[in-house]
Amino acid sequence: MLSTVLAQSPLNLQPGGQFSGLNTITFANIISAVIQLILIVVAIILLFILIGGGIAMMAGGGGNPQNAERGRQAVTGAIIGLIIVFGAWAIINLVNIFFGVNILRLNIPNAQNP
């Protein structure tokens, strides 16, 4: 009797409650989220490298010149890395402004949907 009752009830496979947004996930959304996550994580890592290099420069200034040189190289590398990351972010925004392609949302206009 239980199997006949279960067989007659419709099966709802749509996510509900806190998972209701899962049915809108697309490949484009995943790629956009990965791009944003990479930009944020790289910027945070480079900020910590910049701080660590600054500390190494200050600590190595009095005693060991090799530590000061390594700190200077870390600061230089972190600054160049930050310039590259923010340059990539600027290029993404310029592509969005000039061509209408929002890479962070992957909203690519086409002939049917301008």
N, C-alpha and C positions, 0 to 999 in steps of 0.2 A: 504494500500500500504506500509506503514511503517513497519508493522509486517512481510510482505513477504520479505522485504529487510533485516531486522534483522535476520530472520530465515535462510537466505541464506548465511550470512557471518559467517565464522568460529569463534568460541569463544576461545580466547587465555587466558588460566588460569595461564600461567607461569608468575611469578613476574618479573618485569623489572625495569630498572633504578637503583635507590639506593636500591631497594629491591631484586635485582637479586640474592644475596647470600642466600636468604631465602630457596631456593629449595635444598640447601645442608645441612640443619640442620638435624641432626640425634639425636637419644637418647644418643648415645655415646658422641657426641659433647656437649650436655647439661650437662651430668654428669661431663665431663672434665672441663667445664667452672665453674661448681659449686665447684668442688674440688679446683681449682685455686683461686676462689673468697674467699672461706672459709680460705685458708691458708693466703691470703693477709690481709683480714679483721681481723683475729685473731692476726696476727703479729702487725698490726697497733694499735689495742686495747691494746695489752699487752705493746707496747711501751709507750702509753699514761699512762697506769697504773704505769709503771716503773718511768716515769717522775713525775707523781703525788705523788707517794710514796717517791721519793727523796725530793720533795719539802716539804712533810709532815714531813720527818725526820729532815730536816734543820730547819723548823719553830717550831717544837716541842722540839728541843734539849734544848732550853733555858728555856721554860716556863712549858710546860705540858709533862711529860714523857709518858703519855698514847698516845698522838699524835705521838710521836717519835716511840713508839712500833708499832702502827698501820701502820705507814709509812714503818717501817722495814719489817713488815709482807707483805705489798703490794709489796715492792721491791723483797722480796724473792719469793713470788708467781709469780710475773711477770717474773723473771729470769727462774724459773722452767717451766713456761708456754712457754717461748721463746725456751727453750731447747727442750721441747716436740714438738713444731711446727717445728723447724728446723730439729729435729730428724725424724719427719714424712716425711719432704721434702727429707732428705737424704735417707730414706728407699725407697721412691718412685723412686729416681734416681738409687739406687742400684738394685732394681727390674728391671728397664729398662736396666741397663748395663748387668746384669748376665742372665736374662731370655728373654730379648727383648720385654717385655711388657711395653709399654709407657702408664702409667696410666693417665698422664696429657693429652694425645691425644687419649687414648684408642685404640692404634694401636696394636691389638693382632694378632701375626702371627699364621697361621694355615698351614695345609699340602698343600693346593692349592696355598696359597699366602704367601711364607716364607719371 
